[in-house]
Amino acid sequence: MSTVNFSVPEEVKQAFNETFLGQNKSAIIAELMLEAVERAQRRQRGHEAIARILERRMHAPIVTEEKIQAAREAGRP
């Protein structure tokens, strides 16, 4: 197991200690860190997905309103 040292404002430390009184604070910090990592990874995957969509749009054929309307009408019974 690794040790991590970091500084936080005193009021954050007090609120954390009061909120998690009697609990395994190391386990709580590890869980919070893991949640933060997962959140950041999801955000990064979202940014990458948007970049891929925008890249594809740059190479997509241009369709006019007339072609869209014609396709809609052709698909109606």
Secondary structure, 3 states (H helix, E strand, C coil): CCCCCCCCCHHHHHHHHHHCCCCCHHHHHHHHHHHHHHHHHHHHHHHHHHHHHHHHHHHCCCCCHHHHHHHHHHCCC
